[in-house]
């Protein structure tokens, strides 16, 4: 199966940069089609954390998803780690529409 998209392209570029010896920190955002959930994946440690999952149709807006605060906290930890360690490249991918949801839910 051919994969495409911005996150896949970003992961390919990161892989090439890491082969060349560059240190990357941060995360990419991935859609897990099986569970219809979104997760973030640490680009250095390969660790994953679920950030949200669809639980109802779009007509139930704004209650059509469940946010996993532990995933949000994990992402914040990874951002802090990247800022403290000053890698060659820092990556903070986002799930476009989720960014707006999180800003609303957490009142950022």
LODO-280924 format. One record per residue: x, y, z negated of N, C-alpha, C, O in turn; residue number from 1. Coordinates in steps of 0.05 Angstrom, whole numbers, padded with zeros to 5 digits. Example, Ala and Ser with C-alpha at 12.3 -4.5 7.8 and 13.67 -1.06 7.14 Angstrom:
% residues 2
{neast: 00264&nnorth: -00114&nup: -00156&caeast: 00246&canorth: -00090&caup: -00156&ceast: 00264&cnorth: -00066&cup: -00156&oeast: 00285&onorth: -00066&oup: -00169&k: 1}
{neast: 00257&nnorth: -00045&nup: -00142&caeast: 00273&canorth: -00021&caup: -00143&ceast: 00258&cnorth: 00001&cup: -00157&oeast: 00268&onorth: 00023&oup: -00161&k: 2}
***
This chain:
% residues 108
{neast: 00017&nnorth: -00024&nup: 00000&caeast: 00000&canorth: 00000&caup: 00000&ceast: 00018&cnorth: 00025&cup: 00000&oeast: 00036&onorth: 00027&oup: -00016&k: 1}
{neast: 00012&nnorth: 00043&nup: 00017&caeast: 00027&canorth: 00068&caup: 00019&ceast: 00017&cnorth: 00087&cup: -00002&oeast: -00007&onorth: 00092&oup: -00004&k: 2}
{neast: 00035&nnorth: 00098&nup: -00018&caeast: 00027&canorth: 00118&caup: -00038&ceast: 00035&cnorth: 00145&cup: -00029&oeast: 00056&onorth: 00149&oup: -00016&k: 3}
{neast: 00019&nnorth: 00165&nup: -00036&caeast: 00024&canorth: 00192&caup: -00029&ceast: 00015&cnorth: 00210&cup: -00052&oeast: 00004&onorth: 00201&oup: -00072&k: 4}
{neast: 00019&nnorth: 00235&nup: -00049&caeast: 00011&canorth: 00255&caup: -00069&ceast: 00034&cnorth: 00269&cup: -00081&oeast: 00057&onorth: 00260&oup: -00079&k: 5}
{neast: 00028&nnorth: 00291&nup: -00094&caeast: 00049&canorth: 00308&caup: -00106&ceast: 00064&cnorth: 00293&cup: -00128&oeast: 00089&onorth: 00295&oup: -00129&k: 6}
{neast: 00050&nnorth: 00278&nup: -00145&caeast: 00064&canorth: 00265&caup: -00168&ceast: 00082&cnorth: 00243&cup: -00157&oeast: 00104&onorth: 00239&oup: -00167&k: 7}
{neast: 00072&nnorth: 00227&nup: -00138&caeast: 00089&canorth: 00206&caup: -00126&ceast: 00114&cnorth: 00218&cup: -00113&oeast: 00136&onorth: 00207&oup: -00117&k: 8}
{neast: 00111&nnorth: 00240&nup: -00099&caeast: 00133&canorth: 00253&caup: -00086&ceast: 00153&cnorth: 00263&cup: -00108&oeast: 00177&onorth: 00260&oup: -00105&k: 9}
{neast: 00142&nnorth: 00275&nup: -00129&caeast: 00159&canorth: 00284&caup: -00151&ceast: 00174&cnorth: 00261&cup: -00164&oeast: 00198&onorth: 00264&oup: -00170&k: 10}
{neast: 00162&nnorth: 00238&nup: -00168&caeast: 00175&canorth: 00215&caup: -00180&ceast: 00197&cnorth: 00205&cup: -00162&oeast: 00219&onorth: 00197&oup: -00171&k: 11}
{neast: 00193&nnorth: 00205&nup: -00135&caeast: 00213&canorth: 00197&caup: -00116&ceast: 00238&cnorth: 00216&cup: -00118&oeast: 00261&onorth: 00206&oup: -00118&k: 12}
{neast: 00233&nnorth: 00241&nup: -00118&caeast: 00254&canorth: 00261&caup: -00120&ceast: 00270&cnorth: 00258&cup: -00146&oeast: 00294&onorth: 00258&oup: -00146&k: 13}
{neast: 00255&nnorth: 00254&nup: -00168&caeast: 00269&canorth: 00250&caup: -00194&ceast: 00286&cnorth: 00226&cup: -00194&oeast: 00309&onorth: 00226&oup: -00205&k: 14}
{neast: 00277&nnorth: 00205&nup: -00182&caeast: 00292&canorth: 00180&caup: -00180&ceast: 00319&cnorth: 00185&cup: -00165&oeast: 00340&onorth: 00176&oup: -00174&k: 15}
{neast: 00317&nnorth: 00199&nup: -00143&caeast: 00341&canorth: 00205&caup: -00128&ceast: 00361&cnorth: 00223&cup: -00144&oeast: 00385&onorth: 00219&oup: -00143&k: 16}
{neast: 00350&nnorth: 00242&nup: -00158&caeast: 00367&canorth: 00260&caup: -00174&ceast: 00380&cnorth: 00245&cup: -00197&oeast: 00404&onorth: 00250&oup: -00203&k: 17}
{neast: 00365&nnorth: 00227&nup: -00210&caeast: 00377&canorth: 00211&caup: -00232&ceast: 00398&cnorth: 00192&cup: -00222&oeast: 00418&onorth: 00187&oup: -00236&k: 18}
{neast: 00395&nnorth: 00181&nup: -00198&caeast: 00416&canorth: 00164&caup: -00186&ceast: 00442&cnorth: 00180&cup: -00182&oeast: 00464&onorth: 00170&oup: -00185&k: 19}
{neast: 00438&nnorth: 00206&nup: -00176&caeast: 00461&canorth: 00223&caup: -00172&ceast: 00473&cnorth: 00233&cup: -00199&oeast: 00493&onorth: 00248&oup: -00199&k: 20}
{neast: 00461&nnorth: 00224&nup: -00221&caeast: 00473&canorth: 00230&caup: -00247&ceast: 00460&cnorth: 00254&cup: -00262&oeast: 00469&onorth: 00261&oup: -00284&k: 21}
{neast: 00440&nnorth: 00267&nup: -00250&caeast: 00427&canorth: 00289&caup: -00264&ceast: 00409&cnorth: 00279&cup: -00286&oeast: 00396&onorth: 00258&oup: -00284&k: 22}
{neast: 00408&nnorth: 00294&nup: -00308&caeast: 00392&canorth: 00286&caup: -00331&ceast: 00365&cnorth: 00301&cup: -00329&oeast: 00364&onorth: 00325&oup: -00327&k: 23}
{neast: 00343&nnorth: 00286&nup: -00329&caeast: 00316&canorth: 00297&caup: -00328&ceast: 00302&cnorth: 00291&cup: -00354&oeast: 00304&onorth: 00270&oup: -00365&k: 24}
{neast: 00286&nnorth: 00310&nup: -00362&caeast: 00269&canorth: 00307&caup: -00386&ceast: 00241&cnorth: 00318&cup: -00379&oeast: 00239&onorth: 00334&oup: -00360&k: 25}
{neast: 00221&nnorth: 00308&nup: -00393&caeast: 00194&canorth: 00318&caup: -00388&ceast: 00175&cnorth: 00295&cup: -00381&oeast: 00180&onorth: 00272&oup: -00389&k: 26}
{neast: 00154&nnorth: 00301&nup: -00366&caeast: 00135&canorth: 00280&caup: -00360&ceast: 00121&cnorth: 00285&cup: -00333&oeast: 00120&onorth: 00308&oup: -00323&k: 27}
{neast: 00110&nnorth: 00264&nup: -00322&caeast: 00092&canorth: 00265&caup: -00299&ceast: 00065&cnorth: 00256&cup: -00307&oeast: 00062&onorth: 00240&oup: -00326&k: 28}
{neast: 00044&nnorth: 00265&nup: -00293&caeast: 00017&canorth: 00257&caup: -00299&ceast: 00007&cnorth: 00237&cup: -00278&oeast: 00011&onorth: 00240&oup: -00254&k: 29}
{neast: -00005&nnorth: 00215&nup: -00288&caeast: -00013&canorth: 00193&caup: -00270&ceast: -00042&cnorth: 00185&cup: -00276&oeast: -00050&onorth: 00184&oup: -00299&k: 30}
{neast: -00057&nnorth: 00179&nup: -00254&caeast: -00084&canorth: 00169&caup: -00257&ceast: -00083&cnorth: 00138&cup: -00257&oeast: -00072&onorth: 00126&oup: -00239&k: 31}
{neast: -00094&nnorth: 00126&nup: -00278&caeast: -00096&canorth: 00097&caup: -00280&ceast: -00124&cnorth: 00090&cup: -00269&oeast: -00144&onorth: 00093&oup: -00283&k: 32}
{neast: -00125&nnorth: 00079&nup: -00244&caeast: -00151&canorth: 00074&caup: -00231&ceast: -00167&cnorth: 00052&cup: -00246&oeast: -00191&onorth: 00053&oup: -00246&k: 33}
{neast: -00153&nnorth: 00032&nup: -00258&caeast: -00167&canorth: 00011&caup: -00272&ceast: -00184&cnorth: 00021&cup: -00294&oeast: -00208&onorth: 00013&oup: -00296&k: 34}
{neast: -00174&nnorth: 00038&nup: -00311&caeast: -00189&canorth: 00048&caup: -00334&ceast: -00200&cnorth: 00076&cup: -00329&oeast: -00214&onorth: 00087&oup: -00346&k: 35}
{neast: -00196&nnorth: 00087&nup: -00305&caeast: -00204&canorth: 00114&caup: -00297&ceast: -00195&cnorth: 00134&cup: -00319&oeast: -00210&onorth: 00151&oup: -00327&k: 36}
{neast: -00170&nnorth: 00130&nup: -00326&caeast: -00158&canorth: 00148&caup: -00347&ceast: -00133&cnorth: 00161&cup: -00335&oeast: -00122&onorth: 00152&oup: -00315&k: 37}
{neast: -00125&nnorth: 00182&nup: -00348&caeast: -00101&canorth: 00196&caup: -00340&ceast: -00080&cnorth: 00194&cup: -00363&oeast: -00087&onorth: 00196&oup: -00386&k: 38}
{neast: -00056&nnorth: 00190&nup: -00355&caeast: -00035&canorth: 00187&caup: -00375&ceast: -00011&cnorth: 00204&cup: -00366&oeast: -00009&onorth: 00212&oup: -00343&k: 39}
{neast: 00006&nnorth: 00209&nup: -00386&caeast: 00031&canorth: 00223&caup: -00380&ceast: 00054&cnorth: 00203&cup: -00385&oeast: 00052&onorth: 00186&oup: -00403&k: 40}
{neast: 00074&nnorth: 00204&nup: -00368&caeast: 00096&canorth: 00185&caup: -00369&ceast: 00122&cnorth: 00201&cup: -00372&oeast: 00129&onorth: 00218&oup: -00356&k: 41}
{neast: 00137&nnorth: 00195&nup: -00394&caeast: 00162&canorth: 00208&caup: -00399&ceast: 00182&cnorth: 00199&cup: -00378&oeast: 00186&onorth: 00175&oup: -00373&k: 42}
{neast: 00195&nnorth: 00219&nup: -00364&caeast: 00212&canorth: 00212&caup: -00342&ceast: 00239&cnorth: 00202&cup: -00351&oeast: 00253&onorth: 00189&oup: -00335&k: 43}
{neast: 00247&nnorth: 00206&nup: -00376&caeast: 00272&canorth: 00196&caup: -00386&ceast: 00269&cnorth: 00169&cup: -00400&oeast: 00286&onorth: 00151&oup: -00396&k: 44}
{neast: 00249&nnorth: 00166&nup: -00416&caeast: 00245&canorth: 00142&caup: -00433&ceast: 00226&cnorth: 00122&cup: -00421&oeast: 00223&onorth: 00100&oup: -00431&k: 45}
{neast: 00212&nnorth: 00129&nup: -00399&caeast: 00192&canorth: 00112&caup: -00387&ceast: 00169&cnorth: 00105&cup: -00405&oeast: 00154&onorth: 00086&oup: -00400&k: 46}
{neast: 00165&nnorth: 00121&nup: -00427&caeast: 00143&canorth: 00117&caup: -00446&ceast: 00118&cnorth: 00130&cup: -00434&oeast: 00120&onorth: 00151&oup: -00421&k: 47}
{neast: 00095&nnorth: 00119&nup: -00440&caeast: 00069&canorth: 00130&caup: -00430&ceast: 00051&cnorth: 00136&cup: -00453&oeast: 00052&onorth: 00124&oup: -00475&k: 48}
{neast: 00033&nnorth: 00156&nup: -00449&caeast: 00013&canorth: 00163&caup: -00469&ceast: -00012&cnorth: 00172&cup: -00454&oeast: -00011&onorth: 00189&oup: -00436&k: 49}
{neast: -00035&nnorth: 00160&nup: -00461&caeast: -00060&canorth: 00167&caup: -00449&ceast: -00068&cnorth: 00195&cup: -00459&oeast: -00065&onorth: 00202&oup: -00482&k: 50}
{neast: -00078&nnorth: 00211&nup: -00440&caeast: -00085&canorth: 00238&caup: -00447&ceast: -00115&cnorth: 00243&cup: -00445&oeast: -00127&onorth: 00258&oup: -00460&k: 51}
{neast: -00129&nnorth: 00229&nup: -00426&caeast: -00158&canorth: 00231&caup: -00424&ceast: -00169&cnorth: 00208&cup: -00407&oeast: -00155&onorth: 00195&oup: -00392&k: 52}
{neast: -00195&nnorth: 00203&nup: -00411&caeast: -00209&canorth: 00182&caup: -00396&ceast: -00238&cnorth: 00192&cup: -00390&oeast: -00251&onorth: 00204&oup: -00407&k: 53}
{neast: -00247&nnorth: 00186&nup: -00366&caeast: -00274&canorth: 00192&caup: -00359&ceast: -00293&cnorth: 00174&cup: -00374&oeast: -00287&onorth: 00150&oup: -00376&k: 54}
{neast: -00314&nnorth: 00184&nup: -00386&caeast: -00333&canorth: 00168&caup: -00401&ceast: -00362&cnorth: 00171&cup: -00391&oeast: -00380&onorth: 00156&oup: -00399&k: 55}
{neast: -00367&nnorth: 00190&nup: -00373&caeast: -00394&canorth: 00195&caup: -00362&ceast: -00391&cnorth: 00209&cup: -00335&oeast: -00369&onorth: 00218&oup: -00328&k: 56}
{neast: -00413&nnorth: 00210&nup: -00321&caeast: -00413&canorth: 00224&caup: -00295&ceast: -00409&cnorth: 00254&cup: -00298&oeast: -00412&onorth: 00265&oup: -00320&k: 57}
{neast: -00402&nnorth: 00267&nup: -00276&caeast: -00396&canorth: 00295&caup: -00276&ceast: -00420&cnorth: 00312&cup: -00285&oeast: -00417&onorth: 00334&oup: -00296&k: 58}
{neast: -00444&nnorth: 00301&nup: -00282&caeast: -00468&canorth: 00315&caup: -00290&ceast: -00470&cnorth: 00320&cup: -00320&oeast: -00485&onorth: 00336&oup: -00329&k: 59}
{neast: -00454&nnorth: 00304&nup: -00335&caeast: -00454&canorth: 00307&caup: -00364&ceast: -00433&cnorth: 00327&cup: -00374&oeast: -00427&onorth: 00329&oup: -00397&k: 60}
{neast: -00423&nnorth: 00343&nup: -00355&caeast: -00403&canorth: 00363&caup: -00361&ceast: -00410&cnorth: 00380&cup: -00385&oeast: -00433&onorth: 00387&oup: -00386&k: 61}
{neast: -00396&nnorth: 00386&nup: -00404&caeast: -00368&canorth: 00382&caup: -00408&ceast: -00362&cnorth: 00358&cup: -00425&oeast: -00340&onorth: 00355&oup: -00436&k: 62}
{neast: -00381&nnorth: 00340&nup: -00428&caeast: -00377&canorth: 00316&caup: -00445&ceast: -00373&cnorth: 00291&cup: -00429&oeast: -00380&onorth: 00269&oup: -00438&k: 63}
{neast: -00362&nnorth: 00294&nup: -00405&caeast: -00359&canorth: 00270&caup: -00387&ceast: -00331&cnorth: 00258&cup: -00390&oeast: -00325&onorth: 00240&oup: -00373&k: 64}
{neast: -00316&nnorth: 00266&nup: -00409&caeast: -00289&canorth: 00254&caup: -00413&ceast: -00283&cnorth: 00253&cup: -00443&oeast: -00295&onorth: 00268&oup: -00459&k: 65}
{neast: -00263&nnorth: 00237&nup: -00449&caeast: -00253&canorth: 00235&caup: -00477&ceast: -00224&cnorth: 00244&cup: -00476&oeast: -00208&onorth: 00233&oup: -00460&k: 66}
{neast: -00216&nnorth: 00262&nup: -00493&caeast: -00188&canorth: 00271&caup: -00495&ceast: -00175&cnorth: 00256&cup: -00518&oeast: -00187&onorth: 00253&oup: -00539&k: 67}
{neast: -00151&nnorth: 00246&nup: -00513&caeast: -00136&canorth: 00232&caup: -00534&ceast: -00116&cnorth: 00252&cup: -00546&oeast: -00095&onorth: 00257&oup: -00534&k: 68}
{neast: -00122&nnorth: 00263&nup: -00569&caeast: -00104&canorth: 00283&caup: -00581&ceast: -00075&cnorth: 00273&cup: -00585&oeast: -00056&onorth: 00288&oup: -00584&k: 69}
{neast: -00073&nnorth: 00247&nup: -00590&caeast: -00046&canorth: 00236&caup: -00594&ceast: -00029&cnorth: 00237&cup: -00568&oeast: -00005&onorth: 00241&oup: -00569&k: 70}
{neast: -00042&nnorth: 00235&nup: -00545&caeast: -00029&canorth: 00239&caup: -00520&ceast: -00020&cnorth: 00268&cup: -00515&oeast: 00001&onorth: 00273&oup: -00505&k: 71}
{neast: -00038&nnorth: 00286&nup: -00523&caeast: -00031&canorth: 00315&caup: -00521&ceast: -00007&cnorth: 00321&cup: -00539&oeast: 00011&onorth: 00335&oup: -00531&k: 72}
{neast: -00008&nnorth: 00310&nup: -00564&caeast: 00014&canorth: 00315&caup: -00582&ceast: 00040&cnorth: 00303&cup: -00572&oeast: 00062&onorth: 00315&oup: -00574&k: 73}
{neast: 00039&nnorth: 00280&nup: -00560&caeast: 00062&canorth: 00267&caup: -00548&ceast: 00074&cnorth: 00285&cup: -00526&oeast: 00098&onorth: 00288&oup: -00524&k: 74}
{neast: 00057&nnorth: 00295&nup: -00509&caeast: 00066&canorth: 00313&caup: -00488&ceast: 00079&cnorth: 00338&cup: -00500&oeast: 00100&onorth: 00347&oup: -00489&k: 75}
{neast: 00068&nnorth: 00349&nup: -00521&caeast: 00080&canorth: 00372&caup: -00534&ceast: 00108&cnorth: 00365&cup: -00545&oeast: 00126&onorth: 00381&oup: -00543&k: 76}
{neast: 00110&nnorth: 00341&nup: -00557&caeast: 00136&canorth: 00332&caup: -00567&ceast: 00157&cnorth: 00330&cup: -00544&oeast: 00180&onorth: 00338&oup: -00548&k: 77}
{neast: 00148&nnorth: 00320&nup: -00521&caeast: 00166&canorth: 00317&caup: -00498&ceast: 00175&cnorth: 00344&cup: -00487&oeast: 00197&onorth: 00347&oup: -00479&k: 78}
{neast: 00156&nnorth: 00363&nup: -00488&caeast: 00164&canorth: 00390&caup: -00479&ceast: 00184&cnorth: 00402&cup: -00498&oeast: 00204&onorth: 00414&oup: -00490&k: 79}
{neast: 00179&nnorth: 00399&nup: -00524&caeast: 00198&canorth: 00409&caup: -00544&ceast: 00225&cnorth: 00396&cup: -00541&oeast: 00246&onorth: 00410&oup: -00543&k: 80}
{neast: 00226&nnorth: 00370&nup: -00537&caeast: 00251&canorth: 00356&caup: -00533&ceast: 00266&cnorth: 00366&cup: -00509&oeast: 00291&onorth: 00370&oup: -00511&k: 81}
{neast: 00253&nnorth: 00371&nup: -00487&caeast: 00266&canorth: 00382&caup: -00464&ceast: 00277&cnorth: 00410&cup: -00469&oeast: 00299&onorth: 00416&oup: -00460&k: 82}
{neast: 00262&nnorth: 00426&nup: -00483&caeast: 00272&canorth: 00453&caup: -00489&ceast: 00296&cnorth: 00453&cup: -00508&oeast: 00314&onorth: 00469&oup: -00504&k: 83}
{neast: 00297&nnorth: 00434&nup: -00526&caeast: 00319&canorth: 00432&caup: -00545&ceast: 00344&cnorth: 00420&cup: -00532&oeast: 00366&onorth: 00428&oup: -00539&k: 84}
{neast: 00341&nnorth: 00401&nup: -00514&caeast: 00364&canorth: 00387&caup: -00503&ceast: 00375&cnorth: 00398&cup: -00477&oeast: 00396&onorth: 00390&oup: -00468&k: 85}
{neast: 00362&nnorth: 00418&nup: -00465&caeast: 00371&canorth: 00431&caup: -00441&ceast: 00381&cnorth: 00411&cup: -00420&oeast: 00405&onorth: 00411&oup: -00413&k: 86}
{neast: 00363&nnorth: 00395&nup: -00409&caeast: 00371&canorth: 00376&caup: -00387&ceast: 00378&cnorth: 00391&cup: -00362&oeast: 00374&onorth: 00415&oup: -00360&k: 87}
{neast: 00389&nnorth: 00376&nup: -00342&caeast: 00394&canorth: 00388&caup: -00316&ceast: 00368&cnorth: 00398&cup: -00303&oeast: 00367&onorth: 00418&oup: -00289&k: 88}
{neast: 00346&nnorth: 00382&nup: -00307&caeast: 00320&canorth: 00389&caup: -00296&ceast: 00299&cnorth: 00381&cup: -00316&oeast: 00300&onorth: 00360&oup: -00328&k: 89}
{neast: 00279&nnorth: 00399&nup: -00319&caeast: 00256&canorth: 00394&caup: -00337&ceast: 00231&cnorth: 00392&cup: -00319&oeast: 00227&onorth: 00409&oup: -00302&k: 90}
{neast: 00215&nnorth: 00372&nup: -00324&caeast: 00192&canorth: 00366&caup: -00308&ceast: 00167&cnorth: 00365&cup: -00326&oeast: 00166&onorth: 00350&oup: -00345&k: 91}
{neast: 00147&nnorth: 00381&nup: -00319&caeast: 00122&canorth: 00381&caup: -00334&ceast: 00099&cnorth: 00381&cup: -00314&oeast: 00088&onorth: 00402&oup: -00306&k: 92}
{neast: 00092&nnorth: 00357&nup: -00305&caeast: 00071&canorth: 00353&caup: -00285&ceast: 00044&cnorth: 00358&cup: -00300&oeast: 00043&onorth: 00357&oup: -00324&k: 93}
{neast: 00024&nnorth: 00364&nup: -00284&caeast: -00002&canorth: 00369&caup: -00296&ceast: -00024&cnorth: 00356&cup: -00280&oeast: -00021&onorth: 00351&oup: -00256&k: 94}
{neast: -00046&nnorth: 00351&nup: -00293&caeast: -00070&canorth: 00341&caup: -00279&ceast: -00087&cnorth: 00367&cup: -00275&oeast: -00099&onorth: 00377&oup: -00294&k: 95}
{neast: -00087&nnorth: 00377&nup: -00251&caeast: -00098&canorth: 00403&caup: -00245&ceast: -00123&cnorth: 00411&cup: -00261&oeast: -00122&onorth: 00431&oup: -00276&k: 96}
{neast: -00144&nnorth: 00396&nup: -00258&caeast: -00169&canorth: 00404&caup: -00271&ceast: -00168&cnorth: 00399&cup: -00301&oeast: -00182&onorth: 00413&oup: -00316&k: 97}
{neast: -00151&nnorth: 00381&nup: -00310&caeast: -00149&canorth: 00375&caup: -00339&ceast: -00137&cnorth: 00398&cup: -00354&oeast: -00144&onorth: 00404&oup: -00377&k: 98}
{neast: -00118&nnorth: 00412&nup: -00341&caeast: -00106&canorth: 00436&caup: -00353&ceast: -00127&cnorth: 00455&cup: -00362&oeast: -00127&onorth: 00465&oup: -00385&k: 99}
{neast: -00147&nnorth: 00460&nup: -00345&caeast: -00168&canorth: 00479&caup: -00352&ceast: -00186&cnorth: 00468&cup: -00374&oeast: -00195&onorth: 00483&oup: -00391&k: 100}
{neast: -00191&nnorth: 00442&nup: -00374&caeast: -00207&canorth: 00429&caup: -00395&ceast: -00193&cnorth: 00432&cup: -00422&oeast: -00205&onorth: 00439&oup: -00442&k: 101}
{neast: -00166&nnorth: 00426&nup: -00423&caeast: -00152&canorth: 00428&caup: -00448&ceast: -00151&cnorth: 00456&cup: -00458&oeast: -00152&onorth: 00461&oup: -00482&k: 102}
{neast: -00148&nnorth: 00475&nup: -00440&caeast: -00148&canorth: 00503&caup: -00449&ceast: -00175&cnorth: 00510&cup: -00462&oeast: -00175&onorth: 00525&oup: -00482&k: 103}
{neast: -00197&nnorth: 00499&nup: -00451&caeast: -00223&canorth: 00504&caup: -00463&ceast: -00226&cnorth: 00489&cup: -00490&oeast: -00235&onorth: 00501&oup: -00509&k: 104}
{neast: -00220&nnorth: 00464&nup: -00490&caeast: -00224&canorth: 00447&caup: -00514&ceast: -00207&cnorth: 00457&cup: -00537&oeast: -00217&onorth: 00459&oup: -00559&k: 105}
{neast: -00182&nnorth: 00462&nup: -00532&caeast: -00164&canorth: 00470&caup: -00554&ceast: -00162&cnorth: 00500&cup: -00557&oeast: -00147&onorth: 00510&oup: -00574&k: 106}
{neast: -00177&nnorth: 00515&nup: -00541&caeast: -00178&canorth: 00544&caup: -00543&ceast: -00150&cnorth: 00557&cup: -00541&oeast: -00144&onorth: 00576&oup: -00556&k: 107}
{neast: -00133&nnorth: 00547&nup: -00523&caeast: -00106&canorth: 00558&caup: -00520&ceast: -00108&cnorth: 00583&cup: -00504&oeast: -00087&onorth: 00596&oup: -00499&k: 108}
***
